[in-house]
């Protein structure tokens, strides 16, 4: 279990969130987990945040859920980076294998398509809501200062109806859902199984 977040750390998290800082950057800067930052943010949005520490059990649940989601997004990003052509033929990653930092935050993957357009790719491990559309549009705006065309792809397990509605108004944003397919193979543990 991660160390409890002090009242001073909570206030620092709030200040940095209000400045628009990314949760992962805040966590690294303050020595807390991304899940703890997400827990504080969740309590603020629900109106349950006070300057006193929040319930440990609730904080741990939110922190664990966030850290699991963050791990899945990281794994999804690594898988996509090794086979970007599955997403769209002709895509080439141009960010040097690392998330690109822009004014609005960190772009999961930056690529170029076969027409020379810059493609911003945002990954969501579970359900993407309309804030994911705002997020990718911000990133696209940061990169639009150059001379090339910029478009976006949001990849998620599912999309809320609000995300789909928001994307209808952004013709240069495409929504793509992902799924898993497991393949199983028997591991031979004896000479008789190896012969089968």
Protein Blocks (a to p, Z undefined) as FASTA:
>chain_A
ZZdddfklmmmmmmmmmnopafklmmmmnopafklmmmmmmmmmnopacfbdcdfklmmm
mmmmmmmmmmmmmmmmmmmmmmmmlmoghiacfelopacddfklccfbacddfkopacdd
dddfbbcdfklmmmmmmmmmmmmmpmbdcddddddfbdcfklmmmmmmmmkbccdddddd
dddddddfbfklmmZZ
